[in-house]
Amino acid sequence: MSIKVNLEFQSKVDLDFLSKGIKVNLVRVLGNIHIKGSQNWSVEEKVIIDTGNPISIIPYSLWKEADTEVLVHSKTSLYGLGSTDETALSGTLAEVTIVFKDEYNISEPIKIKAFLLENDAVPFIIGFEGVLTKAKLVINYENGSAYLEF
């Protein structure tokens, strides 16, 4: 039996483009998760589902209490669009366990590979590896529905 966990949309209008007379919607798909800690599960956290990101990224304040298994013991730089050596993110590759939830359902625990940041420079981003390689992602912005099916 499969479990569907509902996701939500966050939509804003790009004000820079709007000032030029062009309406551009900035849309994100968001989910709610808990991270497994050494003693219990974290409080609920909102995450961004990013199909263009190969791996999840977790800010320090959200993983510092998590039960982690370090995969690469040296610090690694993570480069994104337009980043340089000075602006690259720094952290450690590890595995963490999460669950997705909505008001009705909760997924089974999912072990994901994640880049654990040394700071809170970016929000919690769920990348493709670990979640989207195991679950079906359905997004229909026009009718306002999005969900993960496990």
N, C-alpha and C positions, 0 to 999 in steps of 0.2 A: 504494500500500500504506500502510495506517495503522500508526501506532506507538502502543501503549498503555504509559503510564508509571504504575505503581502508586503510590497515595497511602496514607497510614495515618491512623488515628484516634488522638487523644489524648483520654482520657475521665477526668474526675475528678468526685468528688461534692462539691457545694457544702456546705461545713461549716456555714455560717450557717443554711441551711435545715435541714440534718440535725439541728442542735441544737434545732430546733423540731419535729422528728419528721417532716419532709418530705424525701424523697429526690429531689434534682434533679441529673441528670447534666450536667456541663459538657463538651460535646463539641466538638472542633476537628478539622478535616481538615488534615493536614500533607503537605507534599511536600518533595523535596530538589532544590536547584538549584545551578548555578554561574553566576556573573556574569562577563561578558566584561570583561577589563581591557585596558589599552593594550598590554600585552606578552603576557598569557596569561589563562587562566580562573582564577577564584577557587577557594579550597577549597570543598568542599560546604557549603551552608548549608541549614538547615531553615526552611521558610516556612509561614505559615498561609494557607490558601485561604479567602477571605472573600467569598462571593457577594453580601453586602450592602454591600460597599465598592466604590464605582465605579472607584477607581484604586488602584494599588499604592503602598505606603509602604515606603521603605527607610531604616533607621537609618544615621546617619553612618558608623559603624565598618565597615559592609558595603559602602557605595558609594564611600568615599574613594579607593579604588584602581581603581574601575570606569571604563570608557570611556563617558563620558556626552556626550549632545548636549542642551545646555540649550535648552528651548523658550520659557520665560518668564524673562527676565534679572533680574527683581525678585523679592524675597522675597514669598511668598504665605502667608497664614494658612489653615489647614485646620481646619474646625470639625467636631466629631462630636457625638454625643448629649450634651447637657448642658454642652458646652464654652462658655466665655465668651472675651472678648478676652484675658483674662489666662491662660487655660488652653489656648487654641488652639495647635496645632502650627505650627511655622514651617519653611519650606523652599523648595525650588525645583522647578518642574516640568521634567522632562527625559525623555529616552529612554535606556534601557539595554537591553542584549541579555543574555538568559538562556537556559539550557537546563534542562529538567526531566530528572531521572534516577531510576532505581530500580536494583536490583542487576543487572538484565538489560538494560534499555533506556535510551536517551537520546534526547531529542527533537531536532529540528532547532533551530537558534538562533531565538529569538523576540524581536523588538524590542517592548518595552513602554513605555508612558508611566508614569512613576512620580514620586511626590512624594519628593524627596530631603531628608530631615530634617537639621537643623543639629546634632542630638544623637541619643542612643540612647534616647529617651523611650518608644518603643514597638517591638515586634518587627517583623520583615520580614513584611509582609502583601501577599499577591497579591490585587488587586482584579479586578473584572470586565473592564475595558478591557485589551485586548492579549492576554490568555491565554484567558479564558473567551469572548471574542468570536471566537476562532479554533479553539478545541479543544472537544471534547465532554467534559463532566464527568459522571461516573457515580458516584453514592454510594448504597450499600446498607448502611446501618449494621447492620441486623439480621443480615446474613450476613458482615459484617466486610470488605466489599470497597469500594474506591474507586479510581478511576483517571481519568487524562486520556487522551483519544484524539485524536491529531493526524493 
